[in-house]
C-alpha cells in the first residue's frame, strides 16, 4: 500500500469528528512505540522544555552508567544506542536549542567516560561528528545562546 501525501491526510482529517480523531490517535499509539513516545512528548512534556531536557539527560546518565566496559566493542555498541535514543528525543522536540544542549551533554559524557575514548578511533569519530553537528545547530540560534553554548563547547573540547 502506498502512503497518502500529508496534504491528502490533512484534508481527510478535517472531515473527521473529534471522537473519530481520538480513535485515530489511539490507533497510532498502539501501532508503534515511537508514535506513543511522540504523543507523550506532545501532550505532557512539550510545554516545559527545560524539564524535558533534564529528563533526557537523566536517561543518558543512566545509560552511560550501564555500559559494559570490558572492551571497546561493547562500549561502541552502547554509545551508538545512547546516541540513537538521544537523536530520537531531539526529533520529538524539533527545537535547535534542545538539540544543541543534548548533543553537547552527550559529548561531555563521552569525553569524561572511563576508559577514555582515545583508545578507540571509532568512538573519537562519533565524538567529533556530534561536536560538528552541535556547532551546525548552534549557528542557527540567537547570539546570546550561541555565546553560552560556545563556552560549554570550549570546555568540552579542551
Sine and cosine of phi, psi and omega as CSV:
sin_phi,cos_phi,sin_psi,cos_psi,sin_omega,cos_omega
0.00,0.00,0.72,-0.69,0.03,-1.00
-1.00,0.00,0.72,-0.70,-0.01,-1.00
-0.96,0.28,0.59,-0.81,0.02,-1.00
-0.97,0.25,0.33,-0.94,0.02,-1.00
-0.95,0.30,0.30,-0.95,0.02,-1.00
-0.87,0.49,-0.67,0.74,-0.01,-1.00
-0.87,0.48,-0.70,0.71,0.01,-1.00
-0.89,0.46,-0.69,0.73,0.02,-1.00
-0.90,0.44,-0.70,0.72,0.00,-1.00
-0.86,0.50,-0.71,0.70,0.02,-1.00
-0.88,0.47,-0.65,0.76,0.00,-1.00
-0.93,0.37,-0.62,0.79,0.00,-1.00
-0.91,0.41,-0.46,0.89,0.02,-1.00
-0.90,0.44,-0.42,0.91,-0.05,-1.00
-1.00,-0.01,-0.03,1.00,-0.03,-1.00
-1.00,-0.02,0.49,-0.87,0.09,-1.00
-0.99,0.16,0.20,-0.98,-0.02,-1.00
-0.90,0.44,-0.59,0.81,0.02,-1.00
-0.93,0.36,-0.59,0.81,0.06,-1.00
-0.92,0.39,-0.63,0.78,0.05,-1.00
-0.90,0.44,-0.65,0.76,0.05,-1.00
-0.87,0.49,-0.71,0.70,0.02,-1.00
-0.89,0.45,-0.64,0.77,0.04,-1.00
-0.90,0.44,-0.68,0.74,0.03,-1.00
-0.89,0.45,-0.69,0.72,0.01,-1.00
-0.91,0.41,-0.59,0.81,0.05,-1.00
-0.91,0.42,-0.64,0.77,0.04,-1.00
-0.89,0.45,-0.65,0.76,-0.02,-1.00
-0.93,0.36,-0.49,0.87,0.04,-1.00
-0.97,0.24,-0.41,0.91,-0.12,-0.99
-0.97,0.25,-0.66,0.75,-0.10,-1.00
-0.55,-0.83,0.62,-0.78,-0.04,-1.00
-0.88,0.48,-0.64,0.76,-0.01,-1.00
-0.89,0.46,-0.60,0.80,0.05,-1.00
-0.89,0.46,-0.65,0.76,0.01,-1.00
-0.91,0.41,-0.67,0.74,0.02,-1.00
-0.90,0.44,-0.68,0.74,0.01,-1.00
-0.90,0.44,-0.70,0.71,0.02,-1.00
-0.89,0.45,-0.62,0.79,0.07,-1.00
-0.88,0.48,-0.71,0.71,0.04,-1.00
-0.87,0.49,-0.77,0.64,-0.07,-1.00
-0.89,0.45,-0.59,0.80,-0.05,-1.00
-0.99,0.11,-0.61,0.79,-0.18,-0.98
-0.91,-0.41,-0.38,0.93,-0.15,-0.99
-0.86,-0.50,-0.29,0.96,-0.08,-1.00
-0.91,0.42,-0.48,0.88,-0.04,-1.00
-0.95,0.30,-0.38,0.92,-0.02,-1.00
-0.79,-0.62,0.99,0.12,-0.10,-1.00
-0.90,0.44,-0.59,0.80,0.00,-1.00
-0.89,0.46,-0.68,0.73,0.04,-1.00
-0.91,0.42,-0.62,0.78,0.03,-1.00
-0.88,0.47,-0.71,0.71,0.02,-1.00
-0.87,0.49,-0.69,0.72,0.01,-1.00
-0.89,0.45,-0.62,0.78,0.04,-1.00
-0.89,0.45,-0.70,0.72,0.02,-1.00
-0.90,0.43,-0.64,0.77,0.03,-1.00
-0.89,0.46,-0.66,0.75,0.04,-1.00
-0.89,0.45,-0.65,0.76,0.06,-1.00
-0.88,0.47,-0.67,0.74,0.02,-1.00
-0.89,0.45,-0.69,0.73,0.03,-1.00
-0.84,0.55,-0.72,0.69,-0.01,-1.00
-0.90,0.44,-0.68,0.74,-0.02,-1.00
-0.92,0.38,-0.62,0.78,0.04,-1.00
-0.91,0.41,-0.59,0.81,-0.01,-1.00
-0.95,0.31,-0.37,0.93,-0.01,-1.00
-1.00,0.01,0.02,1.00,-0.06,-1.00
-0.93,0.38,0.71,-0.70,0.10,-1.00
-0.98,0.21,0.90,-0.44,-0.09,-1.00
-0.99,-0.16,0.33,0.94,-0.03,-1.00
-0.89,0.45,-0.66,0.75,0.08,-1.00
-0.47,-0.88,0.18,-0.98,-0.10,-0.99
-0.94,0.35,-0.38,0.92,0.05,-1.00
-0.87,0.49,-0.75,0.66,0.00,-1.00
-0.92,0.39,-0.60,0.80,0.02,-1.00
-0.90,0.44,-0.74,0.67,0.00,-1.00
-0.86,0.50,-0.69,0.72,-0.01,-1.00
-0.88,0.48,-0.70,0.72,-0.01,-1.00
-0.93,0.37,-0.64,0.77,0.00,-1.00
-0.90,0.44,-0.66,0.76,0.04,-1.00
-0.90,0.45,-0.61,0.79,0.03,-1.00
-0.91,0.42,-0.68,0.73,0.03,-1.00
-0.89,0.45,-0.69,0.72,-0.01,-1.00
-0.90,0.44,-0.66,0.75,0.03,-1.00
-0.88,0.48,-0.70,0.72,0.03,-1.00
-0.89,0.46,-0.68,0.73,-0.01,-1.00
-0.90,0.44,-0.69,0.73,0.01,-1.00
-0.89,0.46,-0.58,0.81,0.04,-1.00
-0.91,0.42,-0.68,0.73,0.02,-1.00
-0.90,0.44,-0.61,0.80,0.03,-1.00
-0.90,0.43,-0.66,0.75,0.01,-1.00
-0.87,0.49,-0.59,0.80,0.00,-1.00
-0.89,0.45,-0.66,0.75,-0.09,-1.00
-0.96,0.27,-0.69,0.72,-0.03,-1.00
0.90,0.43,0.26,0.97,0.02,-1.00
-0.97,-0.25,0.75,-0.67,-0.05,-1.00
-0.91,0.42,-0.58,0.81,0.00,-1.00
-0.91,0.42,-0.62,0.78,0.07,-1.00
-0.91,0.42,-0.68,0.73,0.02,-1.00
-0.86,0.52,-0.74,0.67,-0.02,-1.00
-0.88,0.47,-0.74,0.68,-0.05,-1.00
-0.88,0.47,-0.69,0.72,-0.02,-1.00
-0.95,0.32,-0.63,0.78,0.04,-1.00
-0.91,0.41,-0.66,0.75,0.03,-1.00
-0.91,0.41,-0.61,0.79,0.04,-1.00
-0.91,0.41,-0.67,0.75,0.06,-1.00
-0.85,0.52,-0.73,0.69,-0.01,-1.00
-0.90,0.43,-0.62,0.78,0.04,-1.00
-0.89,0.45,-0.71,0.71,0.03,-1.00
-0.89,0.45,-0.64,0.77,-0.01,-1.00
-0.93,0.38,-0.63,0.78,-0.01,-1.00
-0.91,0.41,-0.63,0.77,-0.04,-1.00
-1.00,0.00,0.12,0.99,-0.02,-1.00
-0.94,0.34,0.62,-0.78,0.06,-1.00
-0.91,-0.41,0.78,-0.62,0.04,1.00
-0.95,0.31,0.39,-0.92,-0.09,-1.00
-0.86,0.51,0.58,-0.81,0.03,-1.00
-0.96,0.27,-0.13,0.99,0.02,-1.00
-0.89,0.45,-0.33,0.94,0.03,-1.00
-0.98,0.18,-0.09,1.00,-0.03,-1.00
-0.74,-0.67,0.94,-0.34,0.03,-1.00
-0.86,0.51,-0.55,0.84,0.01,-1.00
-0.91,0.41,-0.67,0.75,0.03,-1.00
-0.92,0.39,-0.60,0.80,0.05,-1.00
-0.90,0.43,-0.60,0.80,0.03,-1.00
-0.91,0.41,-0.65,0.76,0.07,-1.00
-0.87,0.49,-0.72,0.69,0.01,-1.00
-0.84,0.54,-0.77,0.64,-0.04,-1.00
-0.90,0.44,-0.64,0.77,0.01,-1.00
-0.90,0.44,-0.68,0.74,-0.01,-1.00
-0.94,0.35,-0.56,0.83,0.09,-1.00
-0.89,0.46,-0.71,0.71,-0.01,-1.00
-0.89,0.46,-0.68,0.73,0.02,-1.00
-0.91,0.41,-0.61,0.79,0.03,-1.00
-0.91,0.42,-0.66,0.75,0.04,-1.00
-0.89,0.46,-0.67,0.75,0.00,-1.00
-0.89,0.46,-0.72,0.70,0.01,-1.00
-0.92,0.38,-0.56,0.83,-0.01,-1.00
-0.90,0.44,-0.55,0.83,-0.06,-1.00
-0.91,0.41,-0.29,0.96,0.00,-1.00
-1.00,-0.04,-0.09,1.00,-0.06,-1.00
-1.00,0.06,0.18,-0.98,0.07,-1.00
-0.89,0.45,0.47,-0.88,-0.09,-1.00
-0.85,0.53,-0.63,0.77,0.00,-1.00
-0.90,0.44,-0.69,0.72,0.04,-1.00
-0.91,0.41,-0.63,0.78,0.03,-1.00
-0.86,0.52,-0.67,0.74,0.00,-1.00
-0.89,0.46,-0.73,0.68,-0.01,-1.00
-0.87,0.49,-0.72,0.70,-0.01,-1.00
-0.94,0.34,-0.53,0.85,0.07,-1.00
-0.90,0.43,-0.57,0.82,0.06,-1.00
-0.89,0.46,-0.72,0.70,0.03,-1.00
-0.90,0.43,-0.63,0.77,0.00,-1.00
-0.90,0.43,-0.66,0.75,0.04,-1.00
-0.89,0.46,-0.62,0.78,0.05,-1.00
-0.89,0.47,-0.66,0.75,0.00,-1.00
-0.93,0.36,-0.69,0.72,-0.07,-1.00
-0.95,0.31,-0.40,0.92,-0.02,-1.00
-1.00,-0.08,0.00,0.00,0.00,0.00
